[in-house]
Amino acid sequence: MKIILSSLLTLSLILSLAIADDKESLAVSGLTFEFGDPWIRQQPASSMRAGQLLYDHEDEKLKDIELVLFHFGGSGGSTRANLDRWIGQFSPAPDAKEETKKMGDKEVIFLTATGTYMESSGGPFSGNKTPRENYTMLAAIIPGSEGNVFLKATGPKESIEAMKEAFMAFAASPFSE
């Protein structure tokens, strides 16, 4: 019986270490974000992006969601300017909620906006916009040692709602111990 119990404990330790090894990290502005399945690291589609991940939904009825991290050093505009710009990517004005959460010694600003998102094709500054009804944007502004880090995920409301908890966990990961 002791041998079986000892073997089970050893197996449990090995499995927990293997699961812990499945975590990846992404360092931006003195913050280390940690993630694992179902997040998939992607090559950033633009030099403006500090990182890019894809949330791979198990439910094939849901759209996989891209999470983009931006960092512009000490620049990047004020918190208010970024929130207003993101809200302005919807037309008409979306149902939007701003929330401040204390994480570690930082105040992190979160935005959730739902409505008709005006998706840019050809880059963020192109005039080509496609209306996407019933879309939700999750965004966060996280103070880092070398300037703010901006997180942004946009997609169909149901797909975003299904990954919101994972988004929040990702945003909180630099402050977890």
N, C-alpha and C positions, 0 to 999 in steps of 0.2 A: 504494500500500500504506500509506504514512504517513497519507493522508487517511482511509482506512478505519479504521486503528487509532485515530487521533485521534477520529473520529466515535464509535467504540465506547466509548472512554474517557469522552467527554462524555455519551453516553447512559447509561452505567453510573453516573456521578455524579448525573445527573438522577433516575434511578430510585432510587438510594439515598437521596437527599434526599426524594423523594416518600414512600418507605416510612417514613423517620424522622418525617415530618409526620403519619403516621397515628396516632402515639402521642398519647394524652390523659393528663392528670394530675389528681390529686385530692389536695388539701392538707388535712392533718388534724394538729393538735398539733405543728406545726413539721416534719412529715414530708411529703414529696411522693411519692406513689405514682404510678407510670407504668404504663400499660396500652394495649393495642391489640387488634385482632382476635385471638381471638374474643370478647373481653370487650365488653359493651354497657353503657354507663352508663344507669342508671335513676333515676327520681325516687324518693327515699327514701319508703317506705311509712309511716313514722312519724317524728315529730320527735325520737325517741330515736336515730335513725340519722344518722351523720355522712356516710354515703355508701352506695350500693347499686349493685352491678353484676350482670350476668347472664352466665354462661359459656355461650355458644351452641355446643353440640356439633354437629359436622358429621354425626356418626352419629345418625340420627333414632331409633335404638333406645335411645339414652341420653337421660336426662332432663336438660334444661338446668338449671344450678345457679346459685342466687342466692348472692352473696357480700355480706355485710353488714359495714359498718364502724361501730363504736360508739366514742364518745369522751364522757366525762363530766367533763372538766376534771381537777381533782386528785382527784375522787372516782371511784367505780366499783368499790370494794371491792379487797381484797387479791388478789394473784395466786392464792393457794391457794383463796380463797373462790370466785373465778370458775371455776377448773378444777373444783372440787368441784360447783359449780352446773351446769356443762355436763355433767359425767359423770352427775349426778343427773337429767338429762333423758332418760336411758335406763333401762329397767326390763325385766329385772333389770340389775344392773351390767354395763356393756359390757366388751369387750376394749379396754383403753385404754393408750396409750403417750404419755408426756410426754417432751419433748426440749428442751434448751436449746442454742441456736446463737448464736455470737458474730457479730454483723453490725455492721460499723463499730465504734464504741465501745460498742455496746449489746448486752445479752443478751436475746434474743428467746425466749420460751417457746412451744413448739408442742404441740398436743394432737391426737392421732388417736384416735377412739373409734368402735367398730363394735359394733352389736347392735340391739336393739329400741328405736328412738327414739320417745319419747312426744311426738308433734307437737301443738302447741297450736293450737286454732282459736279465734279470738276474742281473740288477744293472749297475751303470755307469762304473764300472771297469771290467766288464766281457768282454770276447772277442767275445761274440755272438752279431753280428750286423745285422740288417735287413735294406736294403736300402729303403727309402721312398721318391719317386720322387715327385717333385713339392710341397715340404714342406717349410713352413716358420717358423722361430723362431723370436719371439719378446722377448727382454731381456732388463733389466735396472739394473744399479748399482746406488744405492741411499745411500749417506752418512748418517749414523745415529750417535747418540751420543755414541753408544757402538760398532761402527764398521759398515761396509757397509751391506746393505740389497740387496740381489740379487733376481730379479724377472725374471722368465723364463716361456714362453708359446710356445709350438711347436705343429704344426699340419698341415693339408692340407692348401695350400695357400688360397683358397676361405674361409675356415672356420676362419682362422686367420684374413684375411682382414675384415671380417664381424664383428669381435669383437675388432679390433685395437683401435677404439675410447674409448671403455670401458676399455681396458688395460691402455691407456694413462691417463684416468680419475682416475683409481685406483692408478697409480703411483704418480699422482699429489695430491691425496686426503690428505696426511699429511700436505700439504702446503696450503690447502684451508681454508678459514675462515668461 
